[in-house]
């Protein structure tokens, strides 16, 4: 899920004016959302002004509003404020990557997400994709195969 899509699902309108971000309505902004926006400002400005190649960003207001599920987000830390342990997760290609320290925990309806920065990118990880350190360390290398051409 993109940063922009997440904010839109939270009921916020977002616009970029140069390096400034305008978010409304102000009454829906919580301290956690403000912190999230500050920490993801670069990615958000890029989504609003840069190349919009992600299919998640191309949605009509009707599509965006079709899901009225609540969006909750909070910083990911222990009760004493210390960071959580690094996590590993499985990508769509089957590879297990990590480690990355969770920065935010989010819930969109019944789905739970972990937000991390990995290789300089903000990554949203569905909780169902989490894997163990042991799985990461013992994974077999992916084998690239050629696509089978259609018979005529």
N, C-alpha and C positions, 0 to 999 in steps of 0.2 A: 504494500500500500504506500502511495506517495505521501509526502508531508502535506501537500496541498489537499489531496483527497481526504486525508484524515481531518484536517481543519474544517473542510466543507461538511463532512459528516457530523462534526461537532456543532454545526449550525452557524459557522462563521463565514463571512465574506472577506476575501483577501485580495489585495491589489498591491502592486509594486510601483513605486515612483522613484526611479533611479535606484539608490541603495536603501531607500526607506520603504517600510512595509506598512500598509494601512489595513487594519483589521476591525471589522464591525459585525454585529453590535457589541459595544463595549461591555454591556451587562452580562454577556456570556463568557467573557474572558476571566478565567480563574488564574491564580498565581502559578499553578502548575502549567497551564497552557501558555502563559506569558514566558515562563522559563523554557518551555519546549520550543516556542517560536524563536527566542533568542539563540538557543543552541543549534537550531536548524535554519537560521536566517539565510545562509549562503545557498543551501539546497532549495529553499523556498523561492528566493529571488531567481535562481536558475530555472525553476519550473515555471515561474510566472513570465519571465522575459526571454529565456533561452529556448533551446530546441525542445519542443513538446512531443517527443517521440513515444512517451509512455502511454499505452492505451488506457491506463487508469485515469489519466488527466482529462482525456477527451470524453466527457460525459455531459449530457444535457442537464439543466436544472431538474427536469422531471425525473431523470434516472437517479440523480444525486439524492433527491428528496424521497425517492421510493422506499428507501430504508430509513425508517424512523427509529432505529435502534439507538439506545443511549451509548455515548462514547465517554469512557472514563480513562483518565491518564494520570499517572503519578510518578514521581522520581523513583528509581530503583535503588534502594539502599536498605541496609539493616536498620533496626530500631535505633541503634547508637549513631547512625549517620554514615557508617563506613560502607564502602562499595560491596556489591555482591560478588560472588565468585565468578570467574570467567565461564562462558558457556560455549558449546559447540552445536552446530546444526547441520542438517542435510539440505543441500541445494536441490533444485529441480533435476540436475543432471546426475544425481545419485552420490556426488562427492560430499564428504563431511568436512566442514571448514570451521575455523575458529583458531584460537580462543578470542573472545571479545567480552568486555565487561558490560553488563546491561546498564543502560542509562535511564530508560523509562520502561514502565509496565503499562500496558493499555488493555482495555476491554472494549470491544465493539460488539454489542449484543451479547451473544453467547461465546464469542471467540476471544481468546487471550493472545496477546502479542508482546514481544520483547523488542525494544528498540536499542540498537547498538550502533557504534561507528566501527566499521571494518574496512580496512584498506582505503581509508579516507572517504568512505561513502556511508550515508545513513542507511541502515538496513532494518527492515521490519521482519521479524521472524515469528511465524505462527508457532504457538507452543507445541503443537503436534510434530514439529520438525526438529525439536531438540534431541540431541544425541549425547552420549557419554564421552569422556576423555578416552576411555578404553576403545570405544568404537572408532574414534578419530585415529588413534595410534595404530590400530590393527586393520584399517580399511585396505582393501586391495586397490591397486591402481586401476583407474578406468581404462578400458580398452576401446580405442576408436575403431569402428568398423565402417566399411564402405556401404553406402546405400544400395540396395538391390534395384536394378533398373527394371522397369516394366517390360514384360514380354509383349511382342506385337503379333 
